[in-house]
């Protein structure tokens, strides 16, 4: 019987950086003549994947739907994920979890975007809780299981950055391999050689419109910049209350004429805006990696990011800020001093995160452990 390799990612319809990693892994294996099964909670639409990521789902990939009654958050979803991953494992020989950020006993390969077990949510010793909440208390069985019973040496555990790998090490004392996520060079290809409009004075941000992305920093920063600098906030609408709050804050700070939102923008619209922008602003503190930053750099945008997290591993120091005032100052300075030379420098950095590099490194690790 051929070796069936399962790739588990229930949220493939979200089309974010984590979902692209799952698709990249599945396509890489299929292109290397492996039998791949892709598990998702919703029916997978290859056309949507092509439109958003610019990548075609390999025709030999088998897709299986696992409908989920609970949304992908909270305690109910935590156990829903455990059950569905266990069922998915029963349908394949090698099981790759690109979603849960936990290491289950039945999983051979786990890609961790940020560890579920971390110092911010859990203590290192019993009872494990830092800030007790019902959700955390309900997941203690998994905490005890993974921390004490799961042997990392018998499986391949991948982290998306050294920042994430260090967090795993701090909490569990276990070492993992680092494999940076890829960006979709295909969807960006149309804009790689486009000339920037240096009169646009545009700052772009690509992010899920969600409460944990700290997007309220954008109007706060905009209020501290010159009136001729405009901001474009592009992303999938995941939280209507968050979007309403951002619009209200933008109005309160009197920057509605300079901060524009593009909820659920198409991939083409995103690329067009990034092609015009000279600056890319990232607001989240402690971002685990930040693939949207790499995408923007690939299109010649100078990244202005917080000086923390995985971003420190690839964004040059002169583009990192610690305070909102510093962010506003760097934006004002860099947007006026943008040049083709600076753009080429950040493009070169972005190229190291290409899909071909990711695929090659993944197959080396996969072959080392499982061939």
PyMOL commands that set and color helices and strands:
alter all, ss='L'
color gray80, all
select helices_A, chain A and resi 12-14+17-31+46-53+74-89+134-138+140-149+152-154+162-172+185-191+211-213+216-222+240-252+267-276+291-298+309-313+317-319+324-336+340-351+355-370
alter helices_A, ss='H'
color red, helices_A
select strands_A, chain A and resi 4-8+35-40+62-65+94-97+109-112+156-159+177-178+202-206+230-235+259-263+279-281+302-306+320-321
alter strands_A, ss='S'
color yellow, strands_A
deselect
rebuild
show_as cartoon
